[in-house]
Amino acid sequence: MNCTRQTHVMSYKTSSYYILTIIIFGLSVIVVNGQTVNLTPIKDCTIFQGSNIGSNGAGSLFAGRTIGRSGTSNRRALVKFDISGIPVNATITSVTFSITGTRGNAASFSVHLLTADWGEGSTTGAGTGGGLPSIANNGDATWDSRMHNQVNWTTPGGDFVATASVTDNIGTGATTNFSSANLLNDVQAWVNGSTPNHGWIIIGSEGSPGSAVRMNSREAASSQPTLTVTYTTCDAMITLAGNIASGTYNASREITATGTIASSSTVIFNSAIDIILDPEFTVHDGGDLTANIQNCN
């Protein structure tokens, strides 16, 4: 969304009150402008350090560092959501990425923005819930390849932004709700097209053997990973009439106002596109009106 903001004090004095003469277009409807969607992944998988051809696209997700008789190594989980149903002109106001741990001790995990596309195949990892790698099919993501036998990662283990979008603990039998300003920014960038949507990679406490956690994937019967997004668009309007109380009025499109602001009151209109005031709209002596117009493209 490209937005420019202008601030105007629109008034002139005649006698004992102010008259604002702004042309109106007759809007008279109030539209709720907030919407929330709950999304499940369109693909997810686990990649395994030390296994150049190992993958798990159809089993549970794993991340963190294992420990066992065969040694210790890292797992990382990849997940992508389809956000194409959110309008490209939407303003994202809230994002929560929820994932449920099903095995392992609680540990710290970071979610990073992926910078390259990857594949999810039909392989199910070996061992309990897919915790060990199976031979990847063509196009599966592995530790070395983002699409097996087709194209490698630039850096083994995945291509992603080094700074985490969010960090929190994941443990057994609990759902972790990741949320942060950076996570919101990731989704906003996907929606408006400034950043390609390749999803996120979940990275555990890789310096701590025994910190790996198993998590539900999109193939789970319940409690699949979920992305909850709340947003507004430039299609919402608000209409005010009568004695308009002191306060701030927000809309993501036009505000239409017909009425009076009393003496010593302060009213602020924040609107995208336009502020529309009836020609008979009045501000009594001492009242203040500020209009903030945000052009939403």
Rosetta blueprint (number, residue, H / E / L):
1 M L
2 N L
3 C E
4 T E
5 R E
6 Q E
7 T E
8 H E
9 V L
10 M L
11 S L
12 Y L
13 K E
14 T E
15 S L
16 S L
17 Y E
18 Y E
19 I E
20 L L
21 T L
22 I L
23 I L
24 I L
25 F L
26 G L
27 L L
28 S L
29 V L
30 I L
31 V L
32 V L
33 N L
34 G E
35 Q E
36 T E
37 V E
38 N E
39 L E
40 T L
41 P L
42 I L
43 K E
44 D E
45 C E
46 T E
47 I E
48 F E
49 Q L
50 G L
51 S L
52 N L
53 I L
54 G E
55 S E
56 N E
57 G L
58 A L
59 G L
60 S L
61 L E
62 F E
63 A E
64 G E
65 R E
66 T L
67 I L
68 G L
69 R L
70 S L
71 G L
72 T L
73 S L
74 N E
75 R E
76 R E
77 A E
78 L E
79 V E
80 K E
81 F L
82 D L
83 I L
84 S L
85 G L
86 I L
87 P L
88 V L
89 N L
90 A L
91 T E
92 I E
93 T E
94 S E
95 V E
96 T E
97 F E
98 S E
99 I E
100 T E
101 G E
102 T E
103 R E
104 G L
105 N L
106 A L
107 A E
108 S E
109 F E
110 S E
111 V E
112 H E
113 L E
114 L E
115 T L
116 A L
117 D L
118 W L
119 G L
120 E L
121 G L
122 S L
123 T L
124 T L
125 G L
126 A E
127 G L
128 T H
129 G H
130 G H
131 G L
132 L E
133 P L
134 S E
135 I E
136 A L
137 N L
138 N L
139 G L
140 D L
141 A L
142 T L
143 W L
144 D L
145 S E
146 R E
147 M E
148 H L
149 N L
150 Q L
151 V E
152 N E
153 W L
154 T L
155 T L
156 P L
157 G L
158 G L
159 D L
160 F E
161 V L
162 A L
163 T L
164 A L
165 S L
166 V E
167 T E
168 D E
169 N E
170 I E
171 G L
172 T E
173 G L
174 A L
175 T E
176 T E
177 N E
178 F E
179 S L
180 S L
181 A H
182 N H
183 L H
184 L H
185 N H
186 D H
187 V H
188 Q H
189 A H
190 W H
191 V H
192 N H
193 G L
194 S L
195 T L
196 P L
197 N L
198 H L
199 G L
200 W E
201 I E
202 I E
203 I E
204 G L
205 S L
206 E L
207 G L
208 S L
209 P L
210 G L
211 S L
212 A L
213 V E
214 R E
215 M E
216 N L
217 S L
218 R L
219 E L
220 A L
221 A L
222 S L
223 S L
224 Q L
225 P L
226 T E
227 L E
228 T E
229 V E
230 T E
231 Y E
232 T E
233 T L
234 C L
235 D L
236 A L
237 M L
238 I E
239 T E
240 L E
241 A E
242 G E
243 N E
244 I L
245 A L
246 S L
247 G E
248 T E
249 Y E
250 N E
251 A E
252 S L
253 R L
254 E L
255 I E
256 T E
257 A E
258 T E
259 G E
260 T E
261 I E
262 A L
263 S L
264 S L
265 S L
266 T E
267 V E
268 I E
269 F E
270 N E
271 S E
272 A E
273 I L
274 D L
275 I E
276 I E
277 L E
278 D L
279 P L
280 E L
281 F L
282 T E
283 V E
284 H E
285 D L
286 G L
287 G L
288 D E
289 L E
290 T E
291 A E
292 N E
293 I E
294 Q E
295 N E
296 C E
297 N L
